[in-house]
Amino acid sequence: MKSSNKSVLFIFALWLLSLSPVFAQNLLTNPGFENFSSSPTGAGQLNKANPWVPLGASPDLFAPQPSLPILPCDYVNTPTNVGGYAQVRVGGNAYAGISIDPFGNAREYISSPLTVTLTAGDLYRVEFWVLLADSSRYACNRLGAYFSNGAPLQAGTSVINFPASLESPNIISDTSDWTLITGIYQATGTENYITIGVFRDDASPLLQKIDFGAKNSGCVDFDDAVYYYVDDVVVRPVNEVVEIDGDSVLCPGDVLNLFSTVNVPFWWSDSNNPNDTLSLLPILVATPNTPTTYYLNGITKIDSVRVTFVNPPVINLGPDTLLCLNDSIKLDGFASDAVFYNWNTGDTTSFIQVKDTGVYYVDVYNTGCFTSDTVVVSDYLENDLFDLGTDSTYCFFNGDTLYLNGPAADSYLWQPTGETSQNITVIAPAIYTLTATKANGCKATAVISVKEICEPNIFIPSAFTPDEDGINDIFLPNINNVENFNFRIQNRRGQTVFYSEDASKGWDGKFNGVDAPIGAYVYRLNYLAFDAEGSKIKKKILGTITLIR
């Protein structure tokens, strides 16, 4: 058996043979001619390989012969025979042979019935293998197959005057390796026979012949003939597959790659010229500049893909820059349509804070494109750190004063006061921030927390006169610098005549809406307050007051 075979792929052929339906049933019952009634004893005995029918002069059957023939032209053994050496292609032990007279229009054909009549509109894969005989003086192209209703009629040995259903445009001249002829046929619905041979006459401009010169075969029948062995004929139904894989969204200037998945002959076209062939290659490579629809045209099916464009994100990291010592700068790659950020630092946020010199770049992706930008931070600018002192506590209520001093700089901004001087006087508790800007543009910031802690200041009168004369009518303690205040007054019976958690509200001398009796009342004041060390403690004051009318 030969270790290699080759294929001739012609106008009806497939670019990817492996996609053929290899498990579909072959519609021929004796595709490799191995089933024969008896070994051939001479030339012209193809009819022994039932149901194959010989047409023309005398197509041959080659198979092992029990004894060698007397006449050279009857030497139809395998693998060595009248035509030379021709190993059976794959397994088996037989093959057919046909002769083409390139000068006298004589033709031999082999024909076989199909197991079923082909279905109108359905597709069928046709395959058969051929090998030029060693002793063939000529080679030709246009070997093909013809489907018909019944075996075609041939006038003597002349050309069958019907166009081939499919044929090879290539001259097949290989005498060492079998060559595959394959294609796809779309049935009309009446075909039940296949015939193999050359269906063009000698005068056809499409029929080409190659003269190999004198051959010494020992059989004059080869002297002026083209002779081919034929093996493994297949007709199988095909479930048409026509599919496109590839990107449908491009960035401006991108190259488009569309991949075809097909098992039938195909051609590419686009929406600009849908009836013109754009390409016959399995991969379509294009560079469209406007939205375009691309079509993959099969025999009965068409697949399409609409290619649209997405503009890349617009970003700007700014010019190359310098970095202030002890500071950082913000590199912002934000884009409104971005879906992903990829910095060379490993960050995936829209911005990063940079504290070191170096080269920084970001790739920003949207739904189909990406943009990159780079900025170089090349050196450091002078920028000294400073502080405003340690966090402190004061009692501004009692008149304490704090001065905050900034460093030498070109400009200043204090927060939360908004002052722009180098030094400020603090008169209220807050978190104070100073941003000092040098002449080189570098900014340094310091923060100090100033808290107010005052000891409580409480005065409680000993009596009051709620006689509605506008003088001393309300009993109200004078209280400052306390928290969680509550004040309770009780009569001699232990009844609460007044209670408040609001230091601004006092007792008007009434109990349940009626003037309380004159006399002494007990009060209790509870509160939280800071002591002199800044510790918050609970305190209470007990005492009596006198109600006078």
FENSULDA-V493284 format. One record per residue. N is the residue number from 0. RES is the residue in three letters. OMEGA is omega in radians with two decimals (999 if undefined). NEAR is the number of other ideal C-beta (glycine too) atoms within 12 Angstrom. D_FIRST is the distance of its C-alpha to the first C-alpha in Angstrom with 1 decimal. Layout:
n->{N,N}
res->{RES,RES}
omega->{OMEGA,OMEGA}
near->{NEAR,NEAR}
d_first->{D_FIRST,D_FIRST}
This chain:
n->{0,1,2,3,4,5,6,7,8,9,10,11,12,13,14,15,16,17,18,19,20,21,22,23,24,25,26,27,28,29,30,31,32,33,34,35,36,37,38,39,40,41,42,43,44,45,46,47,48,49,50,51,52,53,54,55,56,57,58,59,60,61,62,63,64,65,66,67,68,69,70,71,72,73,74,75,76,77,78,79,80,81,82,83,84,85,86,87,88,89,90,91,92,93,94,95,96,97,98,99,100,101,102,103,104,105,106,107,108,109,110,111,112,113,114,115,116,117,118,119,120,121,122,123,124,125,126,127,128,129,130,131,132,133,134,135,136,137,138,139,140,141,142,143,144,145,146,147,148,149,150,151,152,153,154,155,156,157,158,159,160,161,162,163,164,165,166,167,168,169,170,171,172,173,174,175,176,177,178,179,180,181,182,183,184,185,186,187,188,189,190,191,192,193,194,195,196,197,198,199,200,201,202,203,204,205,206,207,208,209,210,211,212,213,214,215,216,217,218,219,220,221,222,223,224,225,226,227,228,229,230,231,232,233,234,235,236,237,238,239,240,241,242,243,244,245,246,247,248,249,250,251,252,253,254,255,256,257,258,259,260,261,262,263,264,265,266,267,268,269,270,271,272,273,274,275,276,277,278,279,280,281,282,283,284,285,286,287,288,289,290,291,292,293,294,295,296,297,298,299,300,301,302,303,304,305,306,307,308,309,310,311,312,313,314,315,316,317,318,319,320,321,322,323,324,325,326,327,328,329,330,331,332,333,334,335,336,337,338,339,340,341,342,343,344,345,346,347,348,349,350,351,352,353,354,355,356,357,358,359,360,361,362,363,364,365,366,367,368,369,370,371,372,373,374,375,376,377,378,379,380,381,382,383,384,385,386,387,388,389,390,391,392,393,394,395,396,397,398,399,400,401,402,403,404,405,406,407,408,409,410,411,412,413,414,415,416,417,418,419,420,421,422,423,424,425,426,427,428,429,430,431,432,433,434,435,436,437,438,439,440,441,442,443,444,445,446,447,448,449,450,451,452,453,454,455,456,457,458,459,460,461,462,463,464,465,466,467,468,469,470,471,472,473,474,475,476,477,478,479,480,481,482,483,484,485,486,487,488,489,490,491,492,493,494,495,496,497,498,499,500,501,502,503,504,505,506,507,508,509,510,511,512,513,514,515,516,517,518,519,520,521,522,523,524,525,526,527,528,529,530,531,532,533,534,535,536,537,538,539,540,541,542,543,544,545,546,547,548}
res->{MET,LYS,SER,SER,ASN,LYS,SER,VAL,LEU,PHE,ILE,PHE,ALA,LEU,TRP,LEU,LEU,SER,LEU,SER,PRO,VAL,PHE,ALA,GLN,ASN,LEU,LEU,THR,ASN,PRO,GLY,PHE,GLU,ASN,PHE,SER,SER,SER,PRO,THR,GLY,ALA,GLY,GLN,LEU,ASN,LYS,ALA,ASN,PRO,TRP,VAL,PRO,LEU,GLY,ALA,SER,PRO,ASP,LEU,PHE,ALA,PRO,GLN,PRO,SER,LEU,PRO,ILE,LEU,PRO,CYS,ASP,TYR,VAL,ASN,THR,PRO,THR,ASN,VAL,GLY,GLY,TYR,ALA,GLN,VAL,ARG,VAL,GLY,GLY,ASN,ALA,TYR,ALA,GLY,ILE,SER,ILE,ASP,PRO,PHE,GLY,ASN,ALA,ARG,GLU,TYR,ILE,SER,SER,PRO,LEU,THR,VAL,THR,LEU,THR,ALA,GLY,ASP,LEU,TYR,ARG,VAL,GLU,PHE,TRP,VAL,LEU,LEU,ALA,ASP,SER,SER,ARG,TYR,ALA,CYS,ASN,ARG,LEU,GLY,ALA,TYR,PHE,SER,ASN,GLY,ALA,PRO,LEU,GLN,ALA,GLY,THR,SER,VAL,ILE,ASN,PHE,PRO,ALA,SER,LEU,GLU,SER,PRO,ASN,ILE,ILE,SER,ASP,THR,SER,ASP,TRP,THR,LEU,ILE,THR,GLY,ILE,TYR,GLN,ALA,THR,GLY,THR,GLU,ASN,TYR,ILE,THR,ILE,GLY,VAL,PHE,ARG,ASP,ASP,ALA,SER,PRO,LEU,LEU,GLN,LYS,ILE,ASP,PHE,GLY,ALA,LYS,ASN,SER,GLY,CYS,VAL,ASP,PHE,ASP,ASP,ALA,VAL,TYR,TYR,TYR,VAL,ASP,ASP,VAL,VAL,VAL,ARG,PRO,VAL,ASN,GLU,VAL,VAL,GLU,ILE,ASP,GLY,ASP,SER,VAL,LEU,CYS,PRO,GLY,ASP,VAL,LEU,ASN,LEU,PHE,SER,THR,VAL,ASN,VAL,PRO,PHE,TRP,TRP,SER,ASP,SER,ASN,ASN,PRO,ASN,ASP,THR,LEU,SER,LEU,LEU,PRO,ILE,LEU,VAL,ALA,THR,PRO,ASN,THR,PRO,THR,THR,TYR,TYR,LEU,ASN,GLY,ILE,THR,LYS,ILE,ASP,SER,VAL,ARG,VAL,THR,PHE,VAL,ASN,PRO,PRO,VAL,ILE,ASN,LEU,GLY,PRO,ASP,THR,LEU,LEU,CYS,LEU,ASN,ASP,SER,ILE,LYS,LEU,ASP,GLY,PHE,ALA,SER,ASP,ALA,VAL,PHE,TYR,ASN,TRP,ASN,THR,GLY,ASP,THR,THR,SER,PHE,ILE,GLN,VAL,LYS,ASP,THR,GLY,VAL,TYR,TYR,VAL,ASP,VAL,TYR,ASN,THR,GLY,CYS,PHE,THR,SER,ASP,THR,VAL,VAL,VAL,SER,ASP,TYR,LEU,GLU,ASN,ASP,LEU,PHE,ASP,LEU,GLY,THR,ASP,SER,THR,TYR,CYS,PHE,PHE,ASN,GLY,ASP,THR,LEU,TYR,LEU,ASN,GLY,PRO,ALA,ALA,ASP,SER,TYR,LEU,TRP,GLN,PRO,THR,GLY,GLU,THR,SER,GLN,ASN,ILE,THR,VAL,ILE,ALA,PRO,ALA,ILE,TYR,THR,LEU,THR,ALA,THR,LYS,ALA,ASN,GLY,CYS,LYS,ALA,THR,ALA,VAL,ILE,SER,VAL,LYS,GLU,ILE,CYS,GLU,PRO,ASN,ILE,PHE,ILE,PRO,SER,ALA,PHE,THR,PRO,ASP,GLU,ASP,GLY,ILE,ASN,ASP,ILE,PHE,LEU,PRO,ASN,ILE,ASN,ASN,VAL,GLU,ASN,PHE,ASN,PHE,ARG,ILE,GLN,ASN,ARG,ARG,GLY,GLN,THR,VAL,PHE,TYR,SER,GLU,ASP,ALA,SER,LYS,GLY,TRP,ASP,GLY,LYS,PHE,ASN,GLY,VAL,ASP,ALA,PRO,ILE,GLY,ALA,TYR,VAL,TYR,ARG,LEU,ASN,TYR,LEU,ALA,PHE,ASP,ALA,GLU,GLY,SER,LYS,ILE,LYS,LYS,LYS,ILE,LEU,GLY,THR,ILE,THR,LEU,ILE,ARG}
omega->{3.09,-3.10,-3.11,3.03,3.09,-3.06,2.92,3.13,-3.05,-2.92,3.12,-2.98,-3.11,3.10,-3.11,-3.05,-3.08,3.12,-3.13,-3.10,-3.00,-3.12,3.08,-3.06,3.04,-3.10,3.04,-3.05,-3.13,-2.96,-3.08,3.06,-3.10,3.14,3.14,-3.04,3.08,-3.13,3.12,-3.14,3.14,-3.11,3.00,-3.07,3.11,-3.08,3.07,3.12,-3.13,0.16,-3.12,-3.10,3.08,3.06,3.14,-3.06,-3.08,3.04,-2.99,2.97,3.12,-3.14,3.13,3.13,3.14,3.09,-3.10,3.13,3.13,-3.06,-3.12,-3.10,3.12,-3.11,-3.05,3.12,2.95,0.05,-3.13,-3.08,-3.07,-3.11,-3.11,-3.14,-3.14,3.12,3.04,-2.94,-3.13,3.10,3.10,-3.10,-3.06,2.98,-3.13,3.08,3.12,-3.13,3.07,3.08,-3.06,-3.08,-3.07,3.12,3.06,-3.10,2.94,3.13,2.99,-3.04,-3.14,3.04,3.02,-3.12,3.09,3.00,-3.11,-3.10,-3.09,3.11,-3.14,-3.12,-3.12,3.05,3.11,3.11,2.88,-3.06,-3.13,3.13,3.12,3.14,3.12,-3.04,3.14,-3.12,-3.08,2.97,-3.13,3.02,3.07,2.93,-3.08,-3.13,-3.12,3.10,-3.09,3.02,-3.01,3.12,-3.12,3.10,3.13,3.11,-3.11,3.12,-3.06,-3.13,2.99,-2.94,3.04,3.10,3.14,3.07,3.00,-3.12,3.13,3.08,-3.02,3.00,-3.11,-3.04,-3.11,3.10,-3.12,-3.07,3.07,-3.12,-3.13,2.94,-3.05,3.12,3.13,3.14,3.06,-2.98,3.02,3.04,3.13,-2.98,3.05,3.10,2.97,3.12,-3.08,3.11,3.08,-3.02,3.07,3.14,-3.05,-3.07,-3.12,3.13,3.14,3.12,-3.11,-3.12,3.07,3.11,3.10,-3.11,-3.06,3.07,-3.13,-3.08,-3.02,3.13,-3.06,3.12,-3.13,-2.97,-3.10,-3.02,2.87,-3.08,3.13,2.90,-3.13,-3.12,2.99,3.12,-3.07,2.94,-3.08,3.03,3.14,2.97,-2.96,3.05,3.09,-3.07,3.12,2.99,3.10,-3.10,3.06,3.11,-3.11,2.92,3.12,3.13,3.13,3.03,-3.14,3.03,3.08,-3.06,-3.13,2.94,-3.01,2.99,3.10,3.02,-3.04,3.01,-3.13,2.97,3.10,-3.05,3.08,3.10,-3.01,-3.11,3.13,3.14,3.11,-3.13,3.02,-3.11,-3.12,3.10,3.11,3.11,-3.10,3.08,-3.13,3.08,3.04,3.08,-3.03,3.02,3.11,-3.08,2.96,-3.02,3.02,3.11,3.11,-3.07,3.09,2.98,-3.11,3.04,3.12,-3.12,3.11,-3.06,3.03,3.09,3.14,3.10,3.09,-3.14,3.10,3.11,-3.13,-3.10,2.99,-2.95,3.03,-3.08,3.08,3.14,3.14,-3.13,3.07,3.04,-3.13,3.01,-2.99,3.11,-3.04,2.98,-3.03,-3.10,-3.08,3.05,-3.14,3.09,3.13,3.12,3.08,3.04,-3.08,3.13,3.12,3.06,-3.10,3.13,3.05,3.02,-3.05,-3.13,-3.09,3.03,3.13,3.10,-3.11,3.08,-3.12,2.96,-3.12,-3.06,2.91,-3.05,-3.14,-3.05,3.03,3.10,3.08,3.01,-3.06,3.03,-3.14,3.01,-2.86,-3.05,-3.14,3.01,-3.12,3.13,-3.06,3.04,3.06,3.05,-3.12,-3.12,-3.12,3.07,-3.01,3.07,-3.11,3.03,-3.14,3.09,-3.14,3.04,3.09,-3.14,3.12,3.09,3.10,-3.05,3.09,-3.14,3.06,-3.11,-3.11,3.11,-3.03,2.99,3.11,3.02,0.25,-3.02,-3.11,-3.13,-3.06,3.10,-3.14,-3.08,3.09,3.04,-3.10,-3.14,-3.14,3.12,3.11,2.97,-3.06,-3.14,3.05,3.00,-3.12,-3.08,3.12,-3.14,3.12,3.11,-3.13,-3.12,3.03,-3.04,3.04,-3.06,3.02,3.10,3.13,-3.14,3.09,3.08,-3.14,3.04,-3.10,3.11,-2.99,3.00,-3.13,3.11,3.14,-3.13,3.03,-3.05,-3.11,-3.12,3.03,3.04,3.11,-3.13,3.08,-3.10,-3.07,3.05,-3.06,3.06,3.05,-2.96,3.06,3.01,3.07,3.07,3.08,-3.12,2.86,-2.99,-3.08,3.07,-3.12,3.06,-3.06,-3.14,-3.12,3.12,3.07,-3.12,3.12,3.07,3.13,3.00,-3.13,-3.07,-3.14,-3.12,-3.14,-3.09,-3.14,3.08,-3.14,3.07,-3.07,3.08,-3.11,3.12,3.10,-3.14,3.05,3.13,-3.09,3.09,-3.13,3.07,3.07,-3.14,3.08,3.13,2.97,-3.14,3.05,2.99,-3.07,3.13,3.12,3.11,-3.14,-3.09,3.06,3.09,3.06,3.09,3.09,3.11,3.13,3.04,-3.14,3.08,-3.10,3.07,999}
near->{17,21,11,15,25,23,28,34,25,30,24,31,32,38,29,23,26,13,23,33,25,16,10,19,18,28,34,34,23,33,37,35,44,28,21,31,19,18,24,38,25,29,34,30,30,40,25,30,40,21,28,40,29,36,38,37,30,28,41,49,44,49,35,24,29,12,13,18,23,11,17,22,28,26,34,43,32,36,28,20,40,39,40,29,21,41,30,31,37,21,14,26,26,41,47,54,53,47,46,48,33,34,19,20,25,30,45,39,44,49,37,42,26,37,20,21,22,31,20,14,17,28,35,44,40,46,45,44,40,51,43,39,43,30,37,42,34,34,35,42,34,40,48,45,46,37,38,33,21,19,28,33,19,29,14,16,25,24,33,35,17,27,20,38,31,37,37,40,24,27,29,42,30,28,27,20,24,34,36,36,44,42,38,41,38,29,31,18,16,15,32,27,35,46,46,54,45,50,37,31,24,25,13,21,10,23,32,25,28,20,20,27,12,13,28,15,25,20,32,17,33,35,25,26,40,45,47,50,48,51,44,34,37,37,44,31,30,40,23,31,26,30,24,32,19,28,25,24,22,31,25,19,13,25,18,33,24,36,23,36,25,38,34,39,34,40,29,38,27,29,20,18,15,19,13,14,19,27,24,22,20,28,24,35,18,27,17,31,16,16,20,28,27,39,32,40,30,30,29,21,26,25,29,25,31,23,33,23,25,23,21,26,29,18,31,18,34,19,14,20,27,22,30,28,22,20,30,23,31,21,36,24,37,22,29,13,21,27,19,23,32,22,30,22,21,11,20,19,20,25,25,29,18,32,19,19,21,23,20,34,27,36,27,32,25,24,20,23,29,28,30,23,29,23,30,20,30,17,16,23,24,20,28,21,17,25,20,32,19,14,20,23,25,28,27,22,19,16,11,21,16,29,20,36,24,32,25,17,29,20,22,32,24,30,20,17,21,14,22,19,19,22,21,29,19,31,21,20,23,23,20,37,27,36,28,35,25,25,14,20,20,28,30,34,28,29,22,30,21,32,24,25,26,26,24,34,19,25,15,27,23,17,21,30,22,32,17,14,11,9,11,23,22,25,34,28,36,19,30,22,26,30,21,19,29,27,37,26,37,24,25,15,13,12,17,21,32,35,21,26,18,14,26,14,18,27,31,25,33,21,23,11,9,11,20,31,20,18,20,19,33,25,35,26,35,27,29,20,29,27,17,15,10,18,14,21,19,19,25,21,25,16,24,21,37,24,35,23,19}
d_first->{0.0,3.8,6.3,8.9,10.4,14.1,17.0,20.0,22.9,25.9,29.4,28.5,25.6,25.8,26.0,24.6,21.7,21.7,25.1,23.9,25.0,21.7,23.8,25.5,24.9,22.8,25.4,23.2,22.9,19.9,17.8,14.5,16.5,15.4,19.1,20.7,24.1,23.0,20.5,21.3,23.5,23.7,23.6,24.9,24.0,22.4,25.4,23.8,21.4,24.5,25.7,24.1,26.9,26.5,28.9,30.1,29.7,26.8,23.4,20.8,18.5,15.5,14.7,15.0,18.5,20.8,22.4,22.0,24.1,27.2,27.0,24.4,24.1,23.3,20.2,17.9,15.3,11.4,9.5,12.8,15.7,18.8,17.3,15.2,11.5,9.3,5.8,6.5,6.3,6.6,7.5,10.1,10.5,12.4,13.3,16.6,18.1,21.3,23.7,26.2,29.2,30.4,33.8,34.9,33.8,31.8,29.0,26.5,25.7,23.9,25.9,25.8,28.5,28.2,29.2,32.1,34.1,33.5,36.3,38.5,38.1,35.0,31.8,28.3,25.0,23.0,19.3,17.1,14.1,14.6,13.4,16.1,16.0,16.5,19.9,21.1,24.4,24.8,23.1,24.9,25.3,26.6,23.7,24.8,25.7,29.1,30.6,33.5,35.8,34.6,32.4,33.8,35.9,35.0,37.7,36.2,33.3,34.7,33.5,33.7,36.4,35.4,34.2,30.7,30.6,28.0,26.3,24.6,27.1,24.5,23.6,19.8,19.2,15.7,14.0,11.0,10.0,10.6,14.1,15.8,19.2,21.3,24.9,27.8,30.0,33.5,34.6,38.0,38.1,37.8,34.1,32.3,29.8,27.0,26.4,23.8,24.6,27.0,30.5,32.4,34.2,34.2,37.4,36.1,36.5,33.5,31.2,30.0,28.4,27.2,28.0,25.6,28.2,28.1,24.9,25.0,22.9,25.4,25.7,28.5,27.1,24.8,27.7,29.0,26.2,23.6,20.5,17.7,14.9,15.2,13.2,14.1,17.8,19.8,23.5,24.9,28.5,29.1,32.0,33.0,33.4,35.5,37.0,38.6,38.9,41.2,44.8,47.5,50.4,50.7,53.3,54.7,52.4,49.3,45.9,44.3,40.6,39.4,35.9,34.3,32.4,31.1,28.5,29.8,30.8,33.8,36.5,39.3,43.0,46.3,49.7,51.1,48.9,47.1,45.8,44.5,41.0,41.5,37.8,34.2,32.9,32.0,34.8,38.2,40.4,44.1,47.6,49.9,53.6,54.8,53.7,50.8,48.6,44.9,42.8,39.1,38.8,36.0,36.0,38.6,39.3,40.9,41.4,44.0,45.6,49.1,49.5,53.0,54.7,56.7,59.1,58.8,61.7,64.7,66.0,68.3,68.9,71.6,72.1,71.6,74.6,76.6,77.2,80.6,81.1,81.3,80.0,76.9,75.7,73.8,70.6,70.0,66.6,67.6,66.1,67.1,63.6,61.9,59.9,58.9,60.3,58.5,60.8,59.6,62.1,60.0,62.6,61.6,65.1,66.4,68.6,69.1,72.2,71.7,73.9,72.1,71.3,67.7,65.1,64.6,62.2,61.1,58.2,59.5,57.2,58.0,55.8,53.3,54.5,56.0,58.6,59.4,62.7,63.9,67.3,68.4,71.4,72.4,75.7,78.6,82.0,85.2,86.0,88.1,88.2,91.6,93.1,96.1,97.3,96.8,96.9,100.6,102.9,106.1,108.8,109.4,111.7,114.0,113.7,111.0,109.4,106.1,105.1,101.5,100.8,97.7,96.4,96.8,94.6,94.7,94.8,95.1,94.4,95.7,94.5,95.7,98.9,97.3,99.7,98.7,101.1,100.2,102.4,103.3,105.8,104.3,106.6,104.2,101.5,97.9,94.7,95.3,92.6,93.2,90.6,91.7,90.1,90.3,90.7,87.0,86.1,85.1,86.3,87.2,88.3,90.4,91.5,94.5,95.5,99.2,100.5,104.1,105.6,109.3,111.6,112.9,116.1,118.0,121.6,122.9,126.4,128.9,130.3,130.0,132.3,130.4,133.4,131.7,133.8,130.8,131.5,129.6,128.5,125.0,124.2,121.1,120.0,119.1,115.6,113.2,110.0,109.1,106.1,105.8,109.5,111.3,115.1,117.0,120.8,122.5,126.0,128.2,126.6,123.1,122.0,119.7,121.6,119.1,115.4,113.2,110.1,111.0,113.2,114.6,116.1,119.4,121.8,124.3,126.6,125.8,124.4,122.9,124.4,128.0,129.9,129.4,132.7,134.1,133.5,131.0,127.2,124.5,121.3,118.0,115.7,112.1,109.7,107.0,107.8,106.9,109.2,110.1,107.0,104.7,104.0,104.0,106.3,107.9,111.6,114.4,118.0,120.6,124.1,126.7,128.0,131.2,131.4,134.7,136.0}
